[in-house]
């Protein structure tokens, strides 16, 4: 009885779950701490785990894959409107918008054209803005806005990023804008593929021309354009449903704007570019990157993968050690001090 009682106590010490209960949470805390030192804030261990199992990463375009810094390249007037007036009414209509396109249009005009008091103003997601300036209704937006309001116009595709302008139902012309890719975009997407991400794609509200051009340069697997915020959510849910079978099938979305908040919340992992991102996007995201560098997205995946490997190693080491000393304890080979040593 004494012998088997002693062996039972040895087994009791060996079966203590401390090695698992301590090492796994500590590994996740270390991973989150390592990421935070790089300016990557991960809001919990579950998202660290999901990053390690990413299959697909979807990107917004403007401000995420591109710098979001547009410049007015050309003003194309129509119906007798001078180019200066087209630019001025567009700047006045966009005076209270924080969209990168609006900021670029305002940067291309003289400061005195801004209205002193806020005009009647409405922002239409995925289309543009409607504003009342000096008693005239001004529309500034994409081709869809012109078609939705029944404005006859002879230019649909500007050939790049840009806006259409209409005044009191008359097409005034177009403003062509140029946007540049982030210098780290190509390298970051290649690094994500090297880390095991199978597909990289784009979900954007931009027109087909500029969207497909960026996707082609970056080597993205797919490009979905002309998407309203709710369309992005629907497309992401479709991707998640397609990825639901299998282990490493998580879908992440990377964005920065206020319009990205719904799709960031809908993704398995929402990643916000925090330094330039809106408060709504940062609040909705699961991972916030403060440096606004796409390399940090790859760094987050790399840290999570390493943390995941350490967790698996800890589990294997703890269970393997307990199994070995448990067998030795049953056979009477392991003494109490050895059981304590093995557990520690």
N, C-alpha and C positions, 0 to 999 in steps of 0.2 A: 504493500500500500504506500509506504513512504517513497519507494522508487518511482511509482507511477504518479504519485502526487507531485513529486519534484519535477518529473517530466511535464506534467500538466502546467505547472507554473512557468517552466521554460517556454512552452508553447504559447502561454498567455502573453508573456513579454514579447515574443516574436510576432504575434498577431496584432500587436498595437498598430493602429493605422497612422501614427504620427508622420512617418516618412512620406506618405501620400498627401495627408491633409496639410502638411507644412510646405513641402517642396513645390507642389503644383501652383497654389496661389502666389507663392513668392516668385516663381518663374514668370508668371503673368505680370506681377507688379514690377519686376525688373525690366521686362519688355516694354511696358508702358512708360516707365521712367527713362529708359534709353531713348525711346521715341521723343519724349517731351524735351529732353536735352537738345534735340535737333530742331525743336520748334514744331513738332508733330504731336498734336493732342488727340489721344484716342480715348473715347468716352466709355471704356469698359473692356473687360477681358473677352466678351463674346465677339466684339468687333475685331479685336486682335486675332482671334481664332478665325473669323470669317475672312480676313485679309489673307491668311495663309492658305485659304482654299478658293481663291478667286479663279474663276474661269473666264469671265467677260468683264471688261472695263469700258463703260460708255462715257464719252466726254461731251461737254458743251463746247461750242466753238468760240464765240466772242468773249474775250477776257480769260479764257482757259487755255485753249490751244493757240490762240492769237493774243497779241498784247492788249487788244481792246483800244489801242490808240489810233484813231482814224485821222486822216487828213483829207481835206477837200481837194480833189484832183481836178474836177471840171464841173462847171455849171452849164446845163443844156437847157436854154429857155425855149418856151413855146408860146404861141398865141399872142405875140407882141409884148410879152413881159421881158424887161431887161434883166440880165443875169444878176445885177446887184439887188434888184427887188426880190427875185426868187430866193436869194440867200438870206436877205433881211427878214422876209416874212417867215421863212422856215426857222431862223434863229429865234424870232419872237415867239413862235408857236411852241418851240421846244425849250423855252426859257426855264421851265420848272421841272424838266425831266432829268434824271440822273443816268439815263442810258448812255453808253459810250458814243453811240452815233450822235445823240443830241449834244453831248459835250463837244464833239468835233465840229459840228455845224456851228455852234456858238463861237468856237475858237476861230472860225474863218470869217467872222463879220466884225464890224466896228462896235465897240462897247455901247455907244449911245443908242443902238437900236433896241435894246432890251426894254420891255414895258416897265413903267414905274410900279404899276399895281398888277397883281396876278390876273390874267385873263380868264374867261370861261374856258375850262380845260378838262379834257377827258383822255385818258390813255387807254388804248385798245390793245390788249395783249396779242402779240403776234402780227399786228397790223401797223400801228403807229399812233399818232395823236390827232385829236380834233380840238381846235382852239378858236376863240373869237378875238380877233385883233382889229382894233379901229373900226368896229362895226361890220367886219367881214369875217366869214367863216373860212378858216384855213385848215386844210388837211395836209399832214406831213406823214408819209409812211411808205409801205411797200406797194407792189403791184396789186396785192389782194385788197388793200384799202381802196384803191381806185375802182376796182371791179365791184367791191361791196357797196360803194356809194354811187355807182353808175356814172363815173367821170370818164368821158371819152378821152382817150390818150393814144398816141401813136408810138410810145416807147414802153415796152413791157420789161425786157431784160436789159439792164444797164451794163451787164458784162462784169459786174463786181458788186461790192457792197455799195449801197446808195439808197436814196429816198426819192419818192415822187412828191411833188407839191401841187396843190390845187387851191384856188382862191374863188370863193363863191361859186363852186361848181364848174369852174373853168380850169383846165389843165395848164399850170404855169411853167412846168418843166421838171427837170431832174437834177439832183446833185449827186455826182459820182464821188465815192469815198474809197480810199485805199487803206487796208489793214495789213499788218505784218504778223508773220508767225513768231511765236516765242522761239528764241534761239535754242532752247533746250528740248523742244517738243519731239524732234526726230529721235534724239538719243534716249529720251525718257521712255518713249513707246517701245523702242528696241530693247531696252533694259527690262521692261515689264514682260515682254515676250520671252526673254532669256530666263526670267524668274518663274516661268510656268504659266503665265496668263495666255490663254488660247486665242482669244479674240479681243480686238480693240475696235471700237466703232464710235460714230458721232451722232448725237441727237441735237439738232439745231433748228431754230426758227428762221434761219437765213434762207435765201433763195438758192435754187439748184446750182447756179454757176459758181459763186464763191465757195459754197459748201463742198462741192465735188472737187474743186481745185485744191482746197486744203487737204481733203481726204486722200487725194492722189499723191500729193507731195509727201504726206506723212506715212503712206502705206497702210492706211486703215482698212480693216476687213469689210466694213459696211458704212454707209452714210445715209442717214435719214434726215431730210430737210423739210422746210415749211411746216414745222411742228409748233402748235400752240402749247402752252404749259400742260394742259390736260392731255394733249396728244403724246407728249413725252412720257407722262405717267403711264398711259395706256400701252405705249410701246415697251416701256421698261417692264411692266407687269407681264407682257407677252413674252419677253425674254426670260424673265424669272420662271414662268410656267414651263418654258421649253427646257430650262436648266434644272428643274426640280428633281429630276431623276439622276442619281449618282452622288458621290461624296463631295468631290471638289467642283462644285457647280454654283458658286456664289457669284452674284452680279453687283458690281460697284458703279456708282455714277460720280463723276468729277465735274463740279460747276462752281460758279461764284455769284451769280446774280439773284435778285429777289424772285425772278421768275423760275429759278431752279429749285426753290425751297420745296415745292410739292414732290418733285422727282427725287430729290435728295432723301426725303423722308420715305419714299416708296422703295428705294434700293435696299439690298441686303446690307450694303455699306455705302453711306453717303459721304463723299469727301469734298469739303469746301476749301477753296483757296482763300484763306482767311484775311490776309493783309489788305486785299482790295475787295474782298467779298462783302455782300450786304449782311446786315445783322440777321435778317430772316434766314439766309442760307447757312450762316454759321450756327444758328440755333437749331435748324432742322438736321444738320449734318451729324454723322457719327464720328468722323475724323476731321480735324481742322488743321490745315497746313498754313503756318504763319509766314513762311518765306515766299509764298507765291511762286514756287519753282516746281515744275513738273518732275524734276529729279527726286523731290521729296515724296512724291507718290510712290515711286519705285523703292525709295528708302523705307517707307512704311511697310510695303510688302516684304522687303528683305528682312526687316526686324521681326515682323510677325512670323515669317517662315522659320527663322532661327529660333525664336521663342517656342514655336510649336515643336521643333526638333528636340529642344531641351526638355520640354514637358514629357514627350514620349520617352526620352532617355531616362528621366527621373522615374517614370512609372515602371519601365522595364527593370531598372536597377533595384527599386524598392521591392517589387514583387518577386524578382529573381532571388534577391538576398533572403527574403522571408521564406520563400519556398525551400531554398537550400538549408537554412538553419532550422526550419520546421522539420524537415526530414531527419537532420542530425539530432534534433531534440527528441523525436519519437524513438530513434535508435539508441538514445542515451549517450550519444557522443558529445553533444553540446552541453556545456555547463551554463549555470545562470549568468556568470560574468560574460561569457561569450554571447549569450542571447542579448544582454544589455548592450554590449559593444556593437553587435550587428544592428540592433534597432537604432542606435544613435548614428 
